[in-house]
Amino acid sequence: MPAQLRLARAYEEGSGVTQNDPRAVSWYRRAAYERSARGALKLASAYWRGRGVPLDRVEAYRWYLIARLNARPHSASAGEAANRMAFARLMLPASKIARAQHVAWVAERKWQ
């Protein structure tokens, strides 16, 4: 997983490879599916900004929630996920937040 995150960052920044947002997202997604809080945070950011994937703030919220669930308590990732979720709650209607929470819960159940 650490190698996936390094490769994703290289593609995101164009460091040693040609910059390629869709490839970066692909590697962040792989790390996120392996329960990496950092991978889930980066994937959420990509959805929030529409960078490498279509802009989808509900999907972003879902991945911020998954990042928070998978982060170690009191870690930087947990704090960042909580802050970004608080901001997203200000921007999204309650119905979309509820949908994102449901989808995240279903995903977590599948991974257990």
N, C-alpha and C positions, 0 to 999 in steps of 0.2 A: 504494500500500500504506500509506503513512503516514496518508492520509485514512481508510482503512478502520479502522485502529487507533484513530484519534481518535474516529471515529463509534461504534465498538464501546465505547470507554471512556465516551463520553457516555451511551449506553444503559445501560451497567453501573452508572454512578453516578447517572443521572438528572440530568445536567448539561446544561441547555438543552432537554432532551427528557424525556418521561415515561420513568421507569426501566422497563426491559424486558429481563430477562435472556435470553430466547430470541433477541431481536434482537441483543443484544450477542454472543451465541455465534455467531450467523449471520455477523456481520462479522468476528469473530476467526477463524472457519473459513475465510472467503475469504482473509484475509491469510495464514493458515497454508498454504493451498494454493498461495499465491504464494511459498512458502518463507520466510516471516517467522518467525524464531525467537520473537519476542515474541508474535506471534499464536498460534503453537503452544503456547507456555507458558500463555497465558491460556485457550486452549481446554482444555488438560490440566487446569488448575485448576478449570474449570467441571465437567468430568467427575469430578474427584476429590471435589468438594463436592456435586455433584448440583444445581448452580445453573444453570438455563436448559436443562439436559439431564438425562436420567436418570443417577443416580449409577452410575458404571462405572469402577472403579479400574484395570482392565486397559486400557481405552481411554485413561484418563489417562496410564498408564505409556507407552503407545504414543506419545502426543503429546509427552510429556516427552523421549522418545528422539528423535523427529523434531526437536524444538526444539534438542536438543544437536547433532544432525547438521548443522543449518542455521545454527547460531550461529557467529559469528567466534571463532576460538580466543582464549582468555583474556578474552572479553567477559563482561559481567554476566549476559547471557542464558545463556551456556554454563555459567557457575558455578551459576546458579540451577537450570538443568535437571539438572545433575549432582547437586546436593544433593537435589533432590526425587526423583530416581530412586533415590538411595541410601536415602532414607526409605521409598519405595514398596517397595523390595526387602525391607525388614524386615516389611512388612505383607502382602505377597502371596506365595503359594506359588510355587515355582520353575516349575511347569508353566504357570502363568498369565503369568509373566514371559517364558518362552520363547515363548508364543503371541503376546504383545504385540510381542516383538522380531521375530518372523517377519512379522507384519502390517506393522510399520513398515518392514522391509526391502523387502517387496513394494511398498509405497507409494513408497518412495524410488526403486526401479528404474523404476516407471512414470513418475515425474516427470523422470527423466534423459533 
